[in-house]
Amino acid sequence: MKHPRVKYLLLAALASTATTAPAFADTGKIGAAIKAGTSGIGGEVTIGLTPFINARTGVNAFNYDGSATESDVRYNYSLRLKSYPVLLDWHPFEDSGFRITSGVVINNNTLSATGAPQTSYTIGNTTYSAEEIGTLSGNVTFKHYAPFAGIGWGNAVGNHSALSFAVDLGVIFQGTPDVALAASGSMATNELFKADLDREINTVKSKINDIKYYPVISLGLAYKF
């Protein structure tokens, strides 16, 4: 994580929640959930602040490896999802699981890619030999602190059954993706090649620009202590 202090604060908050759970057990103000969705697989802790407002924090993670072709170059990529949501839920209707959610996501999602070996590569407007390119590698990163807004159903600390379902629908506003590409071959420092590489980066950015609004859909199972 780029900001270890934030990570330590989150871990301390989760640890504090775990140690104080017995004190809140009789009032049902603490719940824990396991979830899975577009942000990955993870868990979260919910604390009831008022009868209508809850605070939530947790962690989501998932790894996926695959391949894709861009501008006639085949890439082997690794997607690494890891995020830490810090959220407030507002339940506007008494005894209803419906909620409106806002907050921030500490976003460590990344995608790294390496060009698969081939006899030539078309970068920008020019075709280069394998010797000139060497190893072609790149990565995609996003805004580290990303606002979140959404709606959902379920109240982990509600007055109903101790076991409940949770549904989240929302958007992470993670900003325009930051794309980087580099080569290790003899052309790596060539100015014309760098210009072609910049054109390739802009092409990739234009194709993935929509994911600056990352959709969140998740399902979970919560338990109230």
N, C-alpha and C positions, 0 to 999 in steps of 0.2 A: 504494500500500500504506500502511496506517495506521502501520506501524512500520518505517520505512526501514532502521533498523539491522539488523533481522532479515533483511530482503531482502539487504542487503549481505553479511551473514554467510553466507547461503546461496550467494550468487554466489561469494564467496571460497572456500567449501568446494568448489564445483563446479570452480572454476578450479584450486584446489590439486590436486584429483583428476586433472584433465586433465594437469597438468604433471608429476605423479608417476607417471602410468600406466606409462611405460617401465620404471621401477624395479621394478614389480610384474609385468611382463609374463611373466617366466619362471615365476612361481608361480601365475599365473591368478587373482589376488586382486581384479581390477577388471573390471567388466562394465558395459555401457551398453545401454539398451533404449529402443525407441519403443513407445508404448502408446496404446490408445483404449478408451473406455468411458464409464460414466455420469458420471465426473468431468471428461471432456473428452478432448482429444488432447494428448499431451505426451511427455516423455522423462525418463529417470531414470538415475542412476549407482548401482551397487552396489559396496560394498567388503567383502571378506571379513575379519571380525575374528578368528574362530576357525573350526575345521573345521565347527562347527555353527551359528554365528551370523554374520549379515551385517547391514550397515547400508545403508539406501537413502535417497536424497533425489532430488527432481526438481521438475518443474512440470507442471501440467495446465491447459488453457484451452480454452474454446469459447464462441462467441457465437450466440444464436438470437433472432430477432424473430418475434412472433406476435400473436394477439389472442384475447381471451376475454371472456365476459360474466359479471358478478357483480352480483346485486341489480338486474337490468335496466339496468345500466350497462355499456357495451362499452368495454373497455380495449385499447389497443395497448401491448404490453409488450416489454421487451428483457431477456433473460436473459444474464448475464455470468458464466460460470464461470471462476474462476482460483484455484488452490490449490497449496500447496507442502507435500507430505508429507515428514515426517522419521520414518523407521520403522526398527524392528529386526525381522529375520526369524530365527526359531529353526527349524532343520531337525532334528527329533528322531530321524530315522532316517538312518543313514549311507547314502550313495549313493542317496537318495531325494529327489525334487524337492519333496515335501510340506513345507509350512512353516506356522508359526503366527506371525502378525504383530501387533505393537502399536506404538503411537507417537502422534504428534500431527500434525494437519493445520493449517497456517496457511491459514485459510479466508477468501478474499476474494470468495466467491460473492455476487452481488447480483441482484435483479430490480427493475427500474423500470417504471412504467406511467403512461400518460396517458389520461384518459377521452376517447373519440372524441366529436366534436361531435354533440349531439342537442338536441331542443327542450326536454326536461325531464329531471331526474335524481331518482331516488328514493334518498335518503340516510337511513339509519336508518328512521324511521317517517314521514318527510315527503317530499313532492314539491316540488322547487325548479325554478325556471326556469333557462334557460341563462345569462341575464344575472346571476342571483343567484350561480350557481356559478362562472362564468368558466371557467378551466382547472382540471380536477380531476387531480391527480397524486399518485403514491405510490411507495413503494419498500419492499422487503423485504430485510433483512440478517440475518446469523446470527452466532453466537459466533465470534470471530476465531481463537481457539486451540481446536481441537476434537479430543478424543481419537478414536483409531481403533483398531479391533480386527477381525481377520479371519483367514482362512486362504488358502492359495494353493498353486500348483504351479509348479515351475521354479526353477532355481538358476543365476543369471547367472554365478556364479564357481565352478560345480561342476567335477568332474573328468571330465565327459563331453565331448561335442562343444563347440566354441567357439560354435556357433550353437544357441540353444535358445528354446523357447516359454515364455511366462509367463501365468499366469491368477491373477487376484485376486478374491476374494469377501469383502466386509466391510461394515462400517458406520461412518460418520462420525457421532459424537454431537455434532451442531452446535447443539443447544439449541432452545428455543422461538423461532420466527421473530419478529423485531422488525419490526412493520408500522407504517408512517406514511402518512397521507393528508392532503392539504392542497388548498384551493381558493383561487383568485385573485380571485373576484368579490366583490360587495358584502356577501355573508353571511359572509365569511371570519372576521370578528371577532365575529359574533353568538354569544352563549352557547348558545342553543337549537340552533343549527346545529352548534356544537362538540360538543354532547352527541350529536346524531345521527351526527356523524362518528366519535365514539368507539364508538357502537354498531356502525357499519359496520366499523370496525377489528376489533372483537371477533368479528364474523361471519367476516371474512376469516381471522383467526387460527384460529378453530375449524375451518375447512375445510382449512387447510394445516398444522395442528399435527403431523400424522404425519411431515412431512419433517424434524422435529427429529432423526429417525434416517434419515440419508441413505444409501441403499444404494450400494455400490461394486461394480461388475462391470466388469472390464477384461481385455483380451487384449493381449499384446505379443510382441515379438520381441527377444531379447537377444543380444548378442555379447560374448564374453570376450576380453579383450586378453592 
